[in-house]
Amino acid sequence: MTAGIWEIDLHGKNEYQARIAIDAALRRAKAGTYRIRCIHGHHGGTALRDMIRRDYAKHPPVRRIETGLGPGVTDLVLREF
């Protein structure tokens, strides 16, 4: 974790495993964590990316989704920096 960003690498995980990892990160996020960066890749397909953007866009602790770091990364913004 660097400066309030918690990175989780989801390469090689299926949707179920990725959901467990993201939910655990959301539960463990402290007040100093303002975003969770999900590194899911995109060359092996877009199932994880699509699941994250669909299922976590309206998740209670997530204020919004940011996708500006490239097609293989999705940020779950928990609070403003």
mmCIF file of the N, C-alpha and C atoms, coordinates in Angstrom:
data_MODEL
# 
_entry.id   MODEL 
# 
loop_
_atom_site.group_PDB 
_atom_site.id 
_atom_site.type_symbol 
_atom_site.label_atom_id 
_atom_site.label_alt_id 
_atom_site.label_comp_id 
_atom_site.label_asym_id 
_atom_site.label_entity_id 
_atom_site.label_seq_id 
_atom_site.pdbx_PDB_ins_code 
_atom_site.Cartn_x 
_atom_site.Cartn_y 
_atom_site.Cartn_z 
_atom_site.occupancy 
_atom_site.B_iso_or_equiv 
_atom_site.pdbx_formal_charge 
_atom_site.auth_seq_id 
_atom_site.auth_comp_id 
_atom_site.auth_asym_id 
_atom_site.auth_atom_id 
_atom_site.pdbx_PDB_model_num 
ATOM 1   N N  . MET A 1 1  ? 0.849   -1.175  0.000   1.00 0.00 ? 1  MET A N  1 
ATOM 2   C CA . MET A 1 1  ? 0.000   0.000   0.000   1.00 0.00 ? 1  MET A CA 1 
ATOM 3   C C  . MET A 1 1  ? 0.892   1.234   0.000   1.00 0.00 ? 1  MET A C  1 
ATOM 4   N N  . THR A 1 2  ? 0.597   2.158   -0.896  1.00 0.00 ? 2  THR A N  1 
ATOM 5   C CA . THR A 1 2  ? 1.355   3.388   -0.954  1.00 0.00 ? 2  THR A CA 1 
ATOM 6   C C  . THR A 1 2  ? 0.413   4.577   -0.877  1.00 0.00 ? 2  THR A C  1 
ATOM 7   N N  . ALA A 1 3  ? 0.643   5.443   0.074   1.00 0.00 ? 3  ALA A N  1 
ATOM 8   C CA . ALA A 1 3  ? -0.098  6.699   0.221   1.00 0.00 ? 3  ALA A CA 1 
ATOM 9   C C  . ALA A 1 3  ? -1.604  6.547   0.092   1.00 0.00 ? 3  ALA A C  1 
ATOM 10  N N  . GLY A 1 4  ? -2.165  5.608   0.820   1.00 0.00 ? 4  GLY A N  1 
ATOM 11  C CA . GLY A 1 4  ? -3.617  5.456   0.838   1.00 0.00 ? 4  GLY A CA 1 
ATOM 12  C C  . GLY A 1 4  ? -4.197  4.620   -0.274  1.00 0.00 ? 4  GLY A C  1 
ATOM 13  N N  . ILE A 1 5  ? -3.345  4.045   -1.125  1.00 0.00 ? 5  ILE A N  1 
ATOM 14  C CA . ILE A 1 5  ? -3.833  3.184   -2.208  1.00 0.00 ? 5  ILE A CA 1 
ATOM 15  C C  . ILE A 1 5  ? -3.434  1.751   -1.877  1.00 0.00 ? 5  ILE A C  1 
ATOM 16  N N  . TRP A 1 6  ? -4.418  0.893   -1.787  1.00 0.00 ? 6  TRP A N  1 
ATOM 17  C CA . TRP A 1 6  ? -4.188  -0.520  -1.511  1.00 0.00 ? 6  TRP A CA 1 
ATOM 18  C C  . TRP A 1 6  ? -4.307  -1.256  -2.837  1.00 0.00 ? 6  TRP A C  1 
ATOM 19  N N  . GLU A 1 7  ? -3.213  -1.884  -3.285  1.00 0.00 ? 7  GLU A N  1 
ATOM 20  C CA . GLU A 1 7  ? -3.220  -2.608  -4.555  1.00 0.00 ? 7  GLU A CA 1 
ATOM 21  C C  . GLU A 1 7  ? -3.427  -4.094  -4.309  1.00 0.00 ? 7  GLU A C  1 
ATOM 22  N N  . ILE A 1 8  ? -4.338  -4.675  -5.099  1.00 0.00 ? 8  ILE A N  1 
ATOM 23  C CA . ILE A 1 8  ? -4.512  -6.123  -5.049  1.00 0.00 ? 8  ILE A CA 1 
ATOM 24  C C  . ILE A 1 8  ? -4.370  -6.665  -6.467  1.00 0.00 ? 8  ILE A C  1 
ATOM 25  N N  . ASP A 1 9  ? -3.523  -7.672  -6.606  1.00 0.00 ? 9  ASP A N  1 
ATOM 26  C CA . ASP A 1 9  ? -3.255  -8.295  -7.900  1.00 0.00 ? 9  ASP A CA 1 
ATOM 27  C C  . ASP A 1 9  ? -4.195  -9.482  -8.070  1.00 0.00 ? 9  ASP A C  1 
ATOM 28  N N  . LEU A 1 10 ? -5.027  -9.421  -9.079  1.00 0.00 ? 10 LEU A N  1 
ATOM 29  C CA . LEU A 1 10 ? -6.036  -10.452 -9.293  1.00 0.00 ? 10 LEU A CA 1 
ATOM 30  C C  . LEU A 1 10 ? -5.699  -11.361 -10.470 1.00 0.00 ? 10 LEU A C  1 
ATOM 31  N N  . HIS A 1 11 ? -4.499  -11.234 -11.014 1.00 0.00 ? 11 HIS A N  1 
ATOM 32  C CA . HIS A 1 11 ? -4.097  -12.096 -12.136 1.00 0.00 ? 11 HIS A CA 1 
ATOM 33  C C  . HIS A 1 11 ? -4.201  -13.570 -11.731 1.00 0.00 ? 11 HIS A C  1 
ATOM 34  N N  . GLY A 1 12 ? -4.748  -14.372 -12.604 1.00 0.00 ? 12 GLY A N  1 
ATOM 35  C CA . GLY A 1 12 ? -4.849  -15.809 -12.359 1.00 0.00 ? 12 GLY A CA 1 
ATOM 36  C C  . GLY A 1 12 ? -6.024  -16.223 -11.493 1.00 0.00 ? 12 GLY A C  1 
ATOM 37  N N  . LYS A 1 13 ? -6.803  -15.281 -11.018 1.00 0.00 ? 13 LYS A N  1 
ATOM 38  C CA . LYS A 1 13 ? -7.955  -15.612 -10.180 1.00 0.00 ? 13 LYS A CA 1 
ATOM 39  C C  . LYS A 1 13 ? -9.215  -15.699 -11.043 1.00 0.00 ? 13 LYS A C  1 
ATOM 40  N N  . ASN A 1 14 ? -10.153 -16.519 -10.595 1.00 0.00 ? 14 ASN A N  1 
ATOM 41  C CA . ASN A 1 14 ? -11.454 -16.532 -11.251 1.00 0.00 ? 14 ASN A CA 1 
ATOM 42  C C  . ASN A 1 14 ? -12.339 -15.488 -10.565 1.00 0.00 ? 14 ASN A C  1 
ATOM 43  N N  . GLU A 1 15 ? -13.570 -15.337 -11.043 1.00 0.00 ? 15 GLU A N  1 
ATOM 44  C CA . GLU A 1 15 ? -14.443 -14.291 -10.487 1.00 0.00 ? 15 GLU A CA 1 
ATOM 45  C C  . GLU A 1 15 ? -14.712 -14.500 -9.004  1.00 0.00 ? 15 GLU A C  1 
ATOM 46  N N  . TYR A 1 16 ? -14.930 -15.745 -8.597  1.00 0.00 ? 16 TYR A N  1 
ATOM 47  C CA . TYR A 1 16 ? -15.212 -16.038 -7.192  1.00 0.00 ? 16 TYR A CA 1 
ATOM 48  C C  . TYR A 1 16 ? -14.019 -15.647 -6.317  1.00 0.00 ? 16 TYR A C  1 
ATOM 49  N N  . GLN A 1 17 ? -12.814 -16.052 -6.715  1.00 0.00 ? 17 GLN A N  1 
ATOM 50  C CA . GLN A 1 17 ? -11.608 -15.743 -5.944  1.00 0.00 ? 17 GLN A CA 1 
ATOM 51  C C  . GLN A 1 17 ? -11.347 -14.235 -5.902  1.00 0.00 ? 17 GLN A C  1 
ATOM 52  N N  . ALA A 1 18 ? -11.578 -13.560 -7.025  1.00 0.00 ? 18 ALA A N  1 
ATOM 53  C CA . ALA A 1 18 ? -11.381 -12.114 -7.078  1.00 0.00 ? 18 ALA A CA 1 
ATOM 54  C C  . ALA A 1 18 ? -12.367 -11.412 -6.148  1.00 0.00 ? 18 ALA A C  1 
ATOM 55  N N  . ARG A 1 19 ? -13.616 -11.869 -6.142  1.00 0.00 ? 19 ARG A N  1 
ATOM 56  C CA . ARG A 1 19 ? -14.639 -11.266 -5.277  1.00 0.00 ? 19 ARG A CA 1 
ATOM 57  C C  . ARG A 1 19 ? -14.246 -11.416 -3.804  1.00 0.00 ? 19 ARG A C  1 
ATOM 58  N N  . ILE A 1 20 ? -13.736 -12.578 -3.426  1.00 0.00 ? 20 ILE A N  1 
ATOM 59  C CA . ILE A 1 20 ? -13.298 -12.818 -2.038  1.00 0.00 ? 20 ILE A CA 1 
ATOM 60  C C  . ILE A 1 20 ? -12.162 -11.858 -1.670  1.00 0.00 ? 20 ILE A C  1 
ATOM 61  N N  . ALA A 1 21 ? -11.186 -11.687 -2.582  1.00 0.00 ? 21 ALA A N  1 
ATOM 62  C CA . ALA A 1 21 ? -10.046 -10.804 -2.316  1.00 0.00 ? 21 ALA A CA 1 
ATOM 63  C C  . ALA A 1 21 ? -10.497 -9.346  -2.204  1.00 0.00 ? 21 ALA A C  1 
ATOM 64  N N  . ILE A 1 22 ? -11.390 -8.916  -3.079  1.00 0.00 ? 22 ILE A N  1 
ATOM 65  C CA . ILE A 1 22 ? -11.857 -7.528  -3.048  1.00 0.00 ? 22 ILE A CA 1 
ATOM 66  C C  . ILE A 1 22 ? -12.696 -7.278  -1.797  1.00 0.00 ? 22 ILE A C  1 
ATOM 67  N N  . ASP A 1 23 ? -13.590 -8.206  -1.473  1.00 0.00 ? 23 ASP A N  1 
ATOM 68  C CA . ASP A 1 23 ? -14.410 -8.044  -0.267  1.00 0.00 ? 23 ASP A CA 1 
ATOM 69  C C  . ASP A 1 23 ? -13.549 -7.983  0.993   1.00 0.00 ? 23 ASP A C  1 
ATOM 70  N N  . ALA A 1 24 ? -12.494 -8.808  1.052   1.00 0.00 ? 24 ALA A N  1 
ATOM 71  C CA . ALA A 1 24 ? -11.586 -8.783  2.204   1.00 0.00 ? 24 ALA A CA 1 
ATOM 72  C C  . ALA A 1 24 ? -10.870 -7.439  2.286   1.00 0.00 ? 24 ALA A C  1 
ATOM 73  N N  . ALA A 1 25 ? -10.426 -6.912  1.148   1.00 0.00 ? 25 ALA A N  1 
ATOM 74  C CA . ALA A 1 25 ? -9.752  -5.611  1.139   1.00 0.00 ? 25 ALA A CA 1 
ATOM 75  C C  . ALA A 1 25 ? -10.710 -4.508  1.585   1.00 0.00 ? 25 ALA A C  1 
ATOM 76  N N  . LEU A 1 26 ? -11.954 -4.573  1.148   1.00 0.00 ? 26 LEU A N  1 
ATOM 77  C CA . LEU A 1 26 ? -12.942 -3.567  1.558   1.00 0.00 ? 26 LEU A CA 1 
ATOM 78  C C  . LEU A 1 26 ? -13.202 -3.636  3.066   1.00 0.00 ? 26 LEU A C  1 
ATOM 79  N N  . ARG A 1 27 ? -13.243 -4.848  3.618   1.00 0.00 ? 27 ARG A N  1 
ATOM 80  C CA . ARG A 1 27 ? -13.456 -4.994  5.070   1.00 0.00 ? 27 ARG A CA 1 
ATOM 81  C C  . ARG A 1 27 ? -12.266 -4.470  5.858   1.00 0.00 ? 27 ARG A C  1 
ATOM 82  N N  . ARG A 1 28 ? -11.059 -4.682  5.338   1.00 0.00 ? 28 ARG A N  1 
ATOM 83  C CA . ARG A 1 28 ? -9.845  -4.308  6.073   1.00 0.00 ? 28 ARG A CA 1 
ATOM 84  C C  . ARG A 1 28 ? -9.414  -2.868  5.850   1.00 0.00 ? 28 ARG A C  1 
ATOM 85  N N  . ALA A 1 29 ? -10.036 -2.181  4.917   1.00 0.00 ? 29 ALA A N  1 
ATOM 86  C CA . ALA A 1 29 ? -9.631  -0.801  4.602   1.00 0.00 ? 29 ALA A CA 1 
ATOM 87  C C  . ALA A 1 29 ? -9.801  0.096   5.824   1.00 0.00 ? 29 ALA A C  1 
ATOM 88  N N  . LYS A 1 30 ? -8.759  0.790   6.165   1.00 0.00 ? 30 LYS A N  1 
ATOM 89  C CA . LYS A 1 30 ? -8.761  1.709   7.303   1.00 0.00 ? 30 LYS A CA 1 
ATOM 90  C C  . LYS A 1 30 ? -9.115  3.116   6.825   1.00 0.00 ? 30 LYS A C  1 
ATOM 91  N N  . ALA A 1 31 ? -9.185  4.036   7.749   1.00 0.00 ? 31 ALA A N  1 
ATOM 92  C CA . ALA A 1 31 ? -9.524  5.423   7.417   1.00 0.00 ? 31 ALA A CA 1 
ATOM 93  C C  . ALA A 1 31 ? -8.499  6.052   6.469   1.00 0.00 ? 31 ALA A C  1 
ATOM 94  N N  . GLY A 1 32 ? -7.254  5.588   6.499   1.00 0.00 ? 32 GLY A N  1 
ATOM 95  C CA . GLY A 1 32 ? -6.220  6.139   5.630   1.00 0.00 ? 32 GLY A CA 1 
ATOM 96  C C  . GLY A 1 32 ? -6.250  5.590   4.218   1.00 0.00 ? 32 GLY A C  1 
ATOM 97  N N  . THR A 1 33 ? -7.060  4.586   3.970   1.00 0.00 ? 33 THR A N  1 
ATOM 98  C CA . THR A 1 33 ? -7.166  4.005   2.633   1.00 0.00 ? 33 THR A CA 1 
ATOM 99  C C  . THR A 1 33 ? -8.252  4.741   1.871   1.00 0.00 ? 33 THR A C  1 
ATOM 100 N N  . TYR A 1 34 ? -7.875  5.373   0.779   1.00 0.00 ? 34 TYR A N  1 
ATOM 101 C CA . TYR A 1 34 ? -8.899  6.091   0.032   1.00 0.00 ? 34 TYR A CA 1 
ATOM 102 C C  . TYR A 1 34 ? -9.239  5.439   -1.299  1.00 0.00 ? 34 TYR A C  1 
ATOM 103 N N  . ARG A 1 35 ? -8.430  4.467   -1.729  1.00 0.00 ? 35 ARG A N  1 
ATOM 104 C CA . ARG A 1 35 ? -8.820  3.702   -2.906  1.00 0.00 ? 35 ARG A CA 1 
ATOM 105 C C  . ARG A 1 35 ? -8.179  2.323   -2.895  1.00 0.00 ? 35 ARG A C  1 
ATOM 106 N N  . ILE A 1 36 ? -8.868  1.385   -3.510  1.00 0.00 ? 36 ILE A N  1 
ATOM 107 C CA . ILE A 1 36 ? -8.350  0.034   -3.684  1.00 0.00 ? 36 ILE A CA 1 
ATOM 108 C C  . ILE A 1 36 ? -8.136  -0.145  -5.182  1.00 0.00 ? 36 ILE A C  1 
ATOM 109 N N  . ARG A 1 37 ? -6.890  -0.395  -5.555  1.00 0.00 ? 37 ARG A N  1 
ATOM 110 C CA . ARG A 1 37 ? -6.529  -0.555  -6.965  1.00 0.00 ? 37 ARG A CA 1 
ATOM 111 C C  . ARG A 1 37 ? -6.543  -2.044  -7.297  1.00 0.00 ? 37 ARG A C  1 
ATOM 112 N N  . CYS A 1 38 ? -7.462  -2.436  -8.148  1.00 0.00 ? 38 CYS A N  1 
ATOM 113 C CA . CYS A 1 38 ? -7.600  -3.827  -8.585  1.00 0.00 ? 38 CYS A CA 1 
ATOM 114 C C  . CYS A 1 38 ? -6.850  -4.004  -9.898  1.00 0.00 ? 38 CYS A C  1 
ATOM 115 N N  . ILE A 1 39 ? -5.788  -4.784  -9.871  1.00 0.00 ? 39 ILE A N  1 
ATOM 116 C CA . ILE A 1 39 ? -4.992  -5.049  -11.063 1.00 0.00 ? 39 ILE A CA 1 
ATOM 117 C C  . ILE A 1 39 ? -5.446  -6.401  -11.601 1.00 0.00 ? 39 ILE A C  1 
ATOM 118 N N  . HIS A 1 40 ? -6.226  -6.370  -12.670 1.00 0.00 ? 40 HIS A N  1 
ATOM 119 C CA . HIS A 1 40 ? -6.847  -7.591  -13.187 1.00 0.00 ? 40 HIS A CA 1 
ATOM 120 C C  . HIS A 1 40 ? -6.333  -7.977  -14.551 1.00 0.00 ? 40 HIS A C  1 
ATOM 121 N N  . GLY A 1 41 ? -5.625  -7.106  -15.234 1.00 0.00 ? 41 GLY A N  1 
ATOM 122 C CA . GLY A 1 41 ? -5.141  -7.403  -16.574 1.00 0.00 ? 41 GLY A CA 1 
ATOM 123 C C  . GLY A 1 41 ? -6.278  -7.369  -17.576 1.00 0.00 ? 41 GLY A C  1 
ATOM 124 N N  . HIS A 1 42 ? -5.922  -7.559  -18.857 1.00 0.00 ? 42 HIS A N  1 
ATOM 125 C CA . HIS A 1 42 ? -6.965  -7.593  -19.874 1.00 0.00 ? 42 HIS A CA 1 
ATOM 126 C C  . HIS A 1 42 ? -6.618  -8.485  -21.056 1.00 0.00 ? 42 HIS A C  1 
ATOM 127 N N  . HIS A 1 43 ? -5.402  -8.980  -21.134 1.00 0.00 ? 43 HIS A N  1 
ATOM 128 C CA . HIS A 1 43 ? -5.026  -9.815  -22.279 1.00 0.00 ? 43 HIS A CA 1 
ATOM 129 C C  . HIS A 1 43 ? -5.664  -11.194 -22.231 1.00 0.00 ? 43 HIS A C  1 
ATOM 130 N N  . GLY A 1 44 ? -5.973  -11.677 -21.039 1.00 0.00 ? 44 GLY A N  1 
ATOM 131 C CA . GLY A 1 44 ? -6.588  -12.997 -20.904 1.00 0.00 ? 44 GLY A CA 1 
ATOM 132 C C  . GLY A 1 44 ? -8.105  -12.953 -20.972 1.00 0.00 ? 44 GLY A C  1 
ATOM 133 N N  . GLY A 1 45 ? -8.665  -11.798 -21.242 1.00 0.00 ? 45 GLY A N  1 
ATOM 134 C CA . GLY A 1 45 ? -10.114 -11.639 -21.294 1.00 0.00 ? 45 GLY A CA 1 
ATOM 135 C C  . GLY A 1 45 ? -10.547 -10.523 -20.364 1.00 0.00 ? 45 GLY A C  1 
ATOM 136 N N  . THR A 1 46 ? -11.826 -10.199 -20.405 1.00 0.00 ? 46 THR A N  1 
ATOM 137 C CA . THR A 1 46 ? -12.319 -9.058  -19.640 1.00 0.00 ? 46 THR A CA 1 
ATOM 138 C C  . THR A 1 46 ? -13.342 -9.460  -18.577 1.00 0.00 ? 46 THR A C  1 
ATOM 139 N N  . ALA A 1 47 ? -13.432 -10.730 -18.247 1.00 0.00 ? 47 ALA A N  1 
ATOM 140 C CA . ALA A 1 47 ? -14.436 -11.178 -17.277 1.00 0.00 ? 47 ALA A CA 1 
ATOM 141 C C  . ALA A 1 47 ? -14.241 -10.522 -15.913 1.00 0.00 ? 47 ALA A C  1 
ATOM 142 N N  . LEU A 1 48 ? -12.998 -10.470 -15.411 1.00 0.00 ? 48 LEU A N  1 
ATOM 143 C CA . LEU A 1 48 ? -12.754 -9.857  -14.105 1.00 0.00 ? 48 LEU A CA 1 
ATOM 144 C C  . LEU A 1 48 ? -13.027 -8.361  -14.148 1.00 0.00 ? 48 LEU A C  1 
ATOM 145 N N  . ARG A 1 49 ? -12.541 -7.698  -15.183 1.00 0.00 ? 49 ARG A N  1 
ATOM 146 C CA . ARG A 1 49 ? -12.781 -6.260  -15.319 1.00 0.00 ? 49 ARG A CA 1 
ATOM 147 C C  . ARG A 1 49 ? -14.279 -5.962  -15.324 1.00 0.00 ? 49 ARG A C  1 
ATOM 148 N N  . ASP A 1 50 ? -15.011 -6.703  -16.128 1.00 0.00 ? 50 ASP A N  1 
ATOM 149 C CA . ASP A 1 50 ? -16.456 -6.474  -16.236 1.00 0.00 ? 50 ASP A CA 1 
ATOM 150 C C  . ASP A 1 50 ? -17.167 -6.746  -14.918 1.00 0.00 ? 50 ASP A C  1 
ATOM 151 N N  . MET A 1 51 ? -16.773 -7.811  -14.219 1.00 0.00 ? 51 MET A N  1 
ATOM 152 C CA . MET A 1 51 ? -17.387 -8.149  -12.928 1.00 0.00 ? 51 MET A CA 1 
ATOM 153 C C  . MET A 1 51 ? -17.129 -7.042  -11.902 1.00 0.00 ? 51 MET A C  1 
ATOM 154 N N  . ILE A 1 52 ? -15.893 -6.559  -11.829 1.00 0.00 ? 52 ILE A N  1 
ATOM 155 C CA . ILE A 1 52 ? -15.547 -5.514  -10.862 1.00 0.00 ? 52 ILE A CA 1 
ATOM 156 C C  . ILE A 1 52 ? -16.336 -4.246  -11.147 1.00 0.00 ? 52 ILE A C  1 
ATOM 157 N N  . ARG A 1 53 ? -16.339 -3.831  -12.385 1.00 0.00 ? 53 ARG A N  1 
ATOM 158 C CA . ARG A 1 53 ? -17.016 -2.576  -12.747 1.00 0.00 ? 53 ARG A CA 1 
ATOM 159 C C  . ARG A 1 53 ? -18.526 -2.678  -12.612 1.00 0.00 ? 53 ARG A C  1 
ATOM 160 N N  . ARG A 1 54 ? -19.063 -3.852  -12.818 1.00 0.00 ? 54 ARG A N  1 
ATOM 161 C CA . ARG A 1 54 ? -20.518 -4.050  -12.688 1.00 0.00 ? 54 ARG A CA 1 
ATOM 162 C C  . ARG A 1 54 ? -20.933 -4.199  -11.221 1.00 0.00 ? 54 ARG A C  1 
ATOM 163 N N  . ASP A 1 55 ? -20.261 -5.100  -10.497 1.00 0.00 ? 55 ASP A N  1 
ATOM 164 C CA . ASP A 1 55 ? -20.702 -5.461  -9.153  1.00 0.00 ? 55 ASP A CA 1 
ATOM 165 C C  . ASP A 1 55 ? -20.286 -4.472  -8.066  1.00 0.00 ? 55 ASP A C  1 
ATOM 166 N N  . TYR A 1 56 ? -19.195 -3.745  -8.277  1.00 0.00 ? 56 TYR A N  1 
ATOM 167 C CA . TYR A 1 56 ? -18.711 -2.854  -7.224  1.00 0.00 ? 56 TYR A CA 1 
ATOM 168 C C  . TYR A 1 56 ? -19.037 -1.382  -7.473  1.00 0.00 ? 56 TYR A C  1 
ATOM 169 N N  . ALA A 1 57 ? -19.651 -1.045  -8.588  1.00 0.00 ? 57 ALA A N  1 
ATOM 170 C CA . ALA A 1 57 ? -20.018 0.345   -8.867  1.00 0.00 ? 57 ALA A CA 1 
ATOM 171 C C  . ALA A 1 57 ? -21.039 0.862   -7.862  1.00 0.00 ? 57 ALA A C  1 
ATOM 172 N N  . LYS A 1 58 ? -21.893 -0.008  -7.369  1.00 0.00 ? 58 LYS A N  1 
ATOM 173 C CA . LYS A 1 58 ? -22.932 0.402   -6.417  1.00 0.00 ? 58 LYS A CA 1 
ATOM 174 C C  . LYS A 1 58 ? -22.747 -0.236  -5.044  1.00 0.00 ? 58 LYS A C  1 
ATOM 175 N N  . HIS A 1 59 ? -21.557 -0.767  -4.787  1.00 0.00 ? 59 HIS A N  1 
ATOM 176 C CA . HIS A 1 59 ? -21.253 -1.393  -3.498  1.00 0.00 ? 59 HIS A CA 1 
ATOM 177 C C  . HIS A 1 59 ? -21.202 -0.295  -2.434  1.00 0.00 ? 59 HIS A C  1 
ATOM 178 N N  . PRO A 1 60 ? -21.796 -0.493  -1.258  1.00 0.00 ? 60 PRO A N  1 
ATOM 179 C CA . PRO A 1 60 ? -21.911 0.586   -0.260  1.00 0.00 ? 60 PRO A CA 1 
ATOM 180 C C  . PRO A 1 60 ? -20.642 1.374   0.067   1.00 0.00 ? 60 PRO A C  1 
ATOM 181 N N  . PRO A 1 61 ? -19.485 0.758   0.344   1.00 0.00 ? 61 PRO A N  1 
ATOM 182 C CA . PRO A 1 61 ? -18.342 1.614   0.684   1.00 0.00 ? 61 PRO A CA 1 
ATOM 183 C C  . PRO A 1 61 ? -17.685 2.289   -0.522  1.00 0.00 ? 61 PRO A C  1 
ATOM 184 N N  . VAL A 1 62 ? -18.050 1.894   -1.736  1.00 0.00 ? 62 VAL A N  1 
ATOM 185 C CA . VAL A 1 62 ? -17.409 2.432   -2.936  1.00 0.00 ? 62 VAL A CA 1 
ATOM 186 C C  . VAL A 1 62 ? -18.174 3.667   -3.415  1.00 0.00 ? 62 VAL A C  1 
ATOM 187 N N  . ARG A 1 63 ? -17.457 4.792   -3.450  1.00 0.00 ? 63 ARG A N  1 
ATOM 188 C CA . ARG A 1 63 ? -18.090 6.040   -3.903  1.00 0.00 ? 63 ARG A CA 1 
ATOM 189 C C  . ARG A 1 63 ? -18.200 6.085   -5.422  1.00 0.00 ? 63 ARG A C  1 
ATOM 190 N N  . ARG A 1 64 ? -17.120 5.634   -6.086  1.00 0.00 ? 64 ARG A N  1 
ATOM 191 C CA . ARG A 1 64 ? -17.145 5.589   -7.546  1.00 0.00 ? 64 ARG A CA 1 
ATOM 192 C C  . ARG A 1 64 ? -16.029 4.674   -8.047  1.00 0.00 ? 64 ARG A C  1 
ATOM 193 N N  . ILE A 1 65 ? -16.072 4.379   -9.346  1.00 0.00 ? 65 ILE A N  1 
ATOM 194 C CA . ILE A 1 65 ? -15.071 3.552   -10.021 1.00 0.00 ? 65 ILE A CA 1 
ATOM 195 C C  . ILE A 1 65 ? -14.256 4.480   -10.923 1.00 0.00 ? 65 ILE A C  1 
ATOM 196 N N  . GLU A 1 66 ? -12.933 4.290   -10.936 1.00 0.00 ? 66 GLU A N  1 
ATOM 197 C CA . GLU A 1 66 ? -12.075 5.027   -11.860 1.00 0.00 ? 66 GLU A CA 1 
ATOM 198 C C  . GLU A 1 66 ? -11.338 4.033   -12.742 1.00 0.00 ? 66 GLU A C  1 
ATOM 199 N N  . THR A 1 67 ? -11.254 4.354   -14.033 1.00 0.00 ? 67 THR A N  1 
ATOM 200 C CA . THR A 1 67 ? -10.658 3.426   -14.999 1.00 0.00 ? 67 THR A CA 1 
ATOM 201 C C  . THR A 1 67 ? -9.545  4.066   -15.808 1.00 0.00 ? 67 THR A C  1 
ATOM 202 N N  . GLY A 1 68 ? -9.046  5.200   -15.421 1.00 0.00 ? 68 GLY A N  1 
ATOM 203 C CA . GLY A 1 68 ? -8.092  5.963   -16.220 1.00 0.00 ? 68 GLY A CA 1 
ATOM 204 C C  . GLY A 1 68 ? -6.669  5.438   -16.278 1.00 0.00 ? 68 GLY A C  1 
ATOM 205 N N  . LEU A 1 69 ? -6.328  4.402   -15.540 1.00 0.00 ? 69 LEU A N  1 
ATOM 206 C CA . LEU A 1 69 ? -4.945  3.907   -15.520 1.00 0.00 ? 69 LEU A CA 1 
ATOM 207 C C  . LEU A 1 69 ? -4.678  2.843   -16.572 1.00 0.00 ? 69 LEU A C  1 
ATOM 208 N N  . GLY A 1 70 ? -5.623  2.582   -17.439 1.00 0.00 ? 70 GLY A N  1 
ATOM 209 C CA . GLY A 1 70 ? -5.443  1.580   -18.486 1.00 0.00 ? 70 GLY A CA 1 
ATOM 210 C C  . GLY A 1 70 ? -6.488  0.494   -18.383 1.00 0.00 ? 70 GLY A C  1 
ATOM 211 N N  . PRO A 1 71 ? -6.567  -0.337  -19.411 1.00 0.00 ? 71 PRO A N  1 
ATOM 212 C CA . PRO A 1 71 ? -7.626  -1.351  -19.449 1.00 0.00 ? 71 PRO A CA 1 
ATOM 213 C C  . PRO A 1 71 ? -7.442  -2.484  -18.442 1.00 0.00 ? 71 PRO A C  1 
ATOM 214 N N  . GLY A 1 72 ? -6.261  -2.619  -17.848 1.00 0.00 ? 72 GLY A N  1 
ATOM 215 C CA . GLY A 1 72 ? -6.009  -3.711  -16.916 1.00 0.00 ? 72 GLY A CA 1 
ATOM 216 C C  . GLY A 1 72 ? -6.109  -3.336  -15.455 1.00 0.00 ? 72 GLY A C  1 
ATOM 217 N N  . VAL A 1 73 ? -6.565  -2.098  -15.170 1.00 0.00 ? 73 VAL A N  1 
ATOM 218 C CA . VAL A 1 73 ? -6.626  -1.612  -13.784 1.00 0.00 ? 73 VAL A CA 1 
ATOM 219 C C  . VAL A 1 73 ? -7.962  -0.920  -13.548 1.00 0.00 ? 73 VAL A C  1 
ATOM 220 N N  . THR A 1 74 ? -8.574  -1.219  -12.403 1.00 0.00 ? 74 THR A N  1 
ATOM 221 C CA . THR A 1 74 ? -9.796  -0.542  -11.981 1.00 0.00 ? 74 THR A CA 1 
ATOM 222 C C  . THR A 1 74 ? -9.604  -0.096  -10.539 1.00 0.00 ? 74 THR A C  1 
ATOM 223 N N  . ASP A 1 75 ? -9.848  1.187   -10.273 1.00 0.00 ? 75 ASP A N  1 
ATOM 224 C CA . ASP A 1 75 ? -9.749  1.730   -8.915  1.00 0.00 ? 75 ASP A CA 1 
ATOM 225 C C  . ASP A 1 75 ? -11.142 1.838   -8.302  1.00 0.00 ? 75 ASP A C  1 
ATOM 226 N N  . LEU A 1 76 ? -11.261 1.331   -7.077  1.00 0.00 ? 76 LEU A N  1 
ATOM 227 C CA . LEU A 1 76 ? -12.487 1.514   -6.285  1.00 0.00 ? 76 LEU A CA 1 
ATOM 228 C C  . LEU A 1 76 ? -12.201 2.663   -5.339  1.00 0.00 ? 76 LEU A C  1 
ATOM 229 N N  . VAL A 1 77 ? -12.832 3.807   -5.572  1.00 0.00 ? 77 VAL A N  1 
ATOM 230 C CA . VAL A 1 77 ? -12.594 4.992   -4.752  1.00 0.00 ? 77 VAL A CA 1 
ATOM 231 C C  . VAL A 1 77 ? -13.522 4.931   -3.537  1.00 0.00 ? 77 VAL A C  1 
ATOM 232 N N  . LEU A 1 78 ? -12.905 4.901   -2.353  1.00 0.00 ? 78 LEU A N  1 
ATOM 233 C CA . LEU A 1 78 ? -13.660 4.796   -1.101  1.00 0.00 ? 78 LEU A CA 1 
ATOM 234 C C  . LEU A 1 78 ? -13.939 6.155   -0.488  1.00 0.00 ? 78 LEU A C  1 
ATOM 235 N N  . ARG A 1 79 ? -13.008 7.084   -0.637  1.00 0.00 ? 79 ARG A N  1 
ATOM 236 C CA . ARG A 1 79 ? -13.176 8.445   -0.124  1.00 0.00 ? 79 ARG A CA 1 
ATOM 237 C C  . ARG A 1 79 ? -12.258 9.353   -0.919  1.00 0.00 ? 79 ARG A C  1 
ATOM 238 N N  . GLU A 1 80 ? -12.534 10.630  -0.868  1.00 0.00 ? 80 GLU A N  1 
ATOM 239 C CA . GLU A 1 80 ? -11.716 11.588  -1.605  1.00 0.00 ? 80 GLU A CA 1 
ATOM 240 C C  . GLU A 1 80 ? -10.427 11.867  -0.848  1.00 0.00 ? 80 GLU A C  1 
ATOM 241 N N  . PHE A 1 81 ? -9.349  12.056  -1.581  1.00 0.00 ? 81 PHE A N  1 
ATOM 242 C CA . PHE A 1 81 ? -8.043  12.317  -0.992  1.00 0.00 ? 81 PHE A CA 1 
ATOM 243 C C  . PHE A 1 81 ? -7.935  13.738  -0.557  1.00 0.00 ? 81 PHE A C  1 
# 
